Amino acid sequence: MKKIIPPLFVYLAVCLLTVFLPASDGYNTIGWKLFVGQLYAIPALLMAILIMFFVFRRPSHN
């Protein structure tokens, strides 16, 4: 369970950041900002998952 919390926090943080940033006229709605925010949030989520995978990876005993 502790492996999934940081990536989800990163995902939510990126989504919230994109909602609060200013946007161009016509695109300044919450729905549009969340849609465009997925372009940034999904790669950030994947990178956080990879980092957590390597951090919590158990060392191999050879």
Secondary structure, DSSP 4 states (H G I P E B T S, - for coil): -TTTHHHHHHHHHHHHHHHHS---TT--SHHHHHHHHHHHHHHHHHHHHHHHHHHSPPPP--
